[in-house]
Amino acid sequence: MVARYALIFVLGIIAILMVSPLILTVFTSLKPTTELVNPAWYPPLDVTIDHYIRVWTEGGFNRYFFNTLLISIVDAAVMIVIASMAAYALVFLKFRGKIWIQILFLIGLMIPVTAIILPLYSIIRSIGLVNTHLGVILADLALAVSVFVFMFTSYFVGIPKALHEAARIDGATEFQIYRRVVMPIAVPAVVTTALLEFLWSWNDLLLRLLLLPRDEMRTLSVGLLNFQGTMTRDVTGLSAGTIIMAVPVVVLFLFFQRHFVRGMTQGAVK
Amino acid sequence: MFLDPESKLYKQLTPVFFLLPAIAIYMVFAIYPTISVIEYSFTDWNGISPERNYIGLANYERLFSDRIFWEAFRNTFVWSGVIIVINVGIGLVLAAMLARVWRARLIIQTAIVLPVVISPMAVATIWRWMYQPTGVVNQVLEAIGLGGFATPWLGSPDVVLYALAFAHSWSTIGLSVIIFLAGLQAVDEDLYEAARVDGANALQSFRFVTLPALRPVTAVVFILTLTQSFKVFDIVWATTQGGPIRFSEILSTYMYKRGALENEYGYGAAIGVSLLVIVSLATLIYMQIQNREER
């Protein structure tokens, strides 16, 4: 019994240490500048949200926030459609060369974005999509689609073939079966896909750094990097910016922890 | 949709209709750049001019004699090594401890996994601030009487790479912990019972029951951590950009500098290909192990 309490105690300390960088950042973002002389673990005595207002309006984080939100939502929504449709074909339809399509998607799991970023940038520039959100969205979709095709495939494989057959005999077209029969069953896979793609999209820096040089188009990641470069000494502003970037995904995580955990273990290769 | 559903053409077109959106985007923005990066690595292209000459293996020959490349290569391995030790070693211990706890488990697990969803850019900002000469880390060391260890973490050549690897591990260890936890749930409870009957203490049952049972999962986490850490760019770029001098230069930052900033596109592509080869091989091994596990 004593050993068990000792274990909980040790784990409790580790848990506090793990969240402390975030807590300290929240503290700093809420402190008036005069309180910065205090050690970082002193909670703010005189809570102020001035830094948030400053960063949100003057720092341009309002624009960055909505740019990021737009890209992430579109990414997640389109990903659900294209990945599930491809997986539907791979699981329920008969056609020649299926194995080659599977191998093609398998290759995608092995390509690190970092390695191909230079030609990816060239292609997007040559079709005139630099400084557009569409360019970033297309690149995001391409680089992650494999993961989600396999996620949907492994989910669809568990759906009884008889269900598909029965709908066919009733005269439904493949698209109707996909839309009305298969997708409603696949809600868990849809949720996982939406959350994971949203998260990846929200958090990415490298692609956005190259593809969105214009300030109006920037996302939070690039905005924060830029802010860090020009306002190095603005500790409170940087903390507020960091928290603005972290809050939406932290909230999503706390609400959908089980889905995240499942998705992150399945999609771990990316 | 106006075709007869029983016609041959309709049956042939249906898979195309379902696959086309994904395949089209994927081919243009993932497969084509992958082929291109290999092709460009054989050229002297600067990324802008219309002129582009094939120069055979010259870029690769240059890689072999490029001291900075080898430094970045070595740093990437050290970086991965540190992260593997933390994420696999400590990750396993944490998971084993968590598995023995019922009360408060969810809260503790949430705290450990939470940093995984934080953007690497935000992680970089937080740790850059904590690692400052007058930052939190040094403040804490002073406060607990270890002021002698205080150092400008990101400014000192000997520790910068380790300090950054630690920050990266902070934000990724949660993933290892949940994979290990899933593995632990599959371990037969009877084995622990048998060990207890034989008089084994907690440490012994960890050593003789948990560890052997988790060997395949450990392999999975190992390879996964390796591939993940090789791909890292954001956190290093947003803190030190590979500095001071080149003490935290890794392959991705070096490639970005050469290819994107210094217009040595062909050469940057060759660095990209070396990254591609290493990560692809590691991922292939990962998928092999996973496959064997599922059977």
Interface residues (C-beta under 8 A of the other chain):
Chain A: A3 R4 L7 I8 V10 L11 G12 I14 A15 I16 M18 V19 P21 L22 L24 T25 T28 P39 A40 W41 V81 I82 A83 M85 A86 Y88 A89 L93 F95 I101 L104 F105 L106 I107 G108 L109 M110 I111 P112 V113 T114 A115 I116 I117 L118 P119 L120 Y121 S122 I123 I124 L138 A139 L141 A142 L143 V145 S146 V149 G171 T173 E174 F175 Y178 L199 W202 N203 D204 L205 L206 L210 L220 S221 L224 L225 Q228 V235 L238 S239 G241 T242 M245 A246 V249 V250 L252 F253 L254 Q257 F260 V261 M264 T265 A268 V269
Chain B: M1 P5 Q12 T14 P15 F17 F18 L19 P21 A22 I23 I25 Y26 V28 F29 A30 I31 Y32 P33 T34 S36 V37 Y40 G47 L94 M97 L98 R100 V101 R103 A104 I107 I108 T110 A111 I112 V113 L114 P115 V116 V117 I118 S119 P120 M121 A122 T125 I126 W127 R128 W129 M130 G135 V136 Q139 V140 A143 W170 L175 I178 I179 A182 A202 L224 T227 F230 K231 V232 F233 D234 W237 A238 S252 M255 Y256 G259 A260 Y265 G268 A269 G272 V273 L275 L276 V279 S280 T283 L284 Y286 M287
